[in-house]
Amino acid sequence: MARSASAADVFHAIADANRRTLLDTVTGGEASVGMLAASVGLSYSAVSQHLAILCRTGLLSRRRDGRKRLYRLNPRPLRQVHLWTSRYEQFWRGRIDQLHRVLGEKR
């Protein structure tokens, strides 16, 4: 199953541990840049760069609340990741089932 260019962007976006931490933080609800910077221990500038990538891929949406910008998770693009990784989950289940059969035969 070939991945589209936009799917590759989502994979690139979640490849970075700091961006995964940012995504984990917004699963609890909207978060400001300050809250997100504190969650990853990075500067506002570095967090802003990561947030730009996450917004560009559609994983986050942003809204203004006065002077704050609040970020919210949009999980829909992660479906592409789930669909791709689910093939490997099925593969490993089959391997584990096969291992159980082999071990069961040797008992």
Secondary structure in CASP SS format (residue, H / E / C, confidence):
PFRMAT SS
TARGET T0000
AUTHOR 0000-0000-0000
METHOD secondary structure of the structure
MODEL  1
M C 1.00
A C 1.00
R C 1.00
S C 1.00
A H 1.00
S H 1.00
A H 1.00
A H 1.00
D H 1.00
V H 1.00
F H 1.00
H H 1.00
A H 1.00
I H 1.00
A H 1.00
D C 1.00
A H 1.00
N H 1.00
R H 1.00
R H 1.00
T H 1.00
L H 1.00
L H 1.00
D H 1.00
T H 1.00
V H 1.00
T C 1.00
G C 1.00
G C 1.00
E C 1.00
A E 1.00
S E 1.00
V H 1.00
G H 1.00
M H 1.00
L H 1.00
A H 1.00
A H 1.00
S H 1.00
V H 1.00
G C 1.00
L C 1.00
S C 1.00
Y H 1.00
S H 1.00
A H 1.00
V H 1.00
S H 1.00
Q H 1.00
H H 1.00
L H 1.00
A H 1.00
I H 1.00
L H 1.00
C H 1.00
R H 1.00
T C 1.00
G C 1.00
L C 1.00
L E 1.00
S E 1.00
R E 1.00
R E 1.00
R E 1.00
D E 1.00
G C 1.00
R C 1.00
K E 1.00
R E 1.00
L E 1.00
Y E 1.00
R E 1.00
L E 1.00
N C 1.00
P C 1.00
R C 1.00
P C 1.00
L H 1.00
R H 1.00
Q H 1.00
V H 1.00
H H 1.00
L H 1.00
W H 1.00
T H 1.00
S H 1.00
R H 1.00
Y H 1.00
E H 1.00
Q H 1.00
F H 1.00
W H 1.00
R H 1.00
G H 1.00
R H 1.00
I H 1.00
D H 1.00
Q H 1.00
L H 1.00
H H 1.00
R H 1.00
V H 1.00
L H 1.00
G H 1.00
E H 1.00
K C 1.00
R C 1.00
END
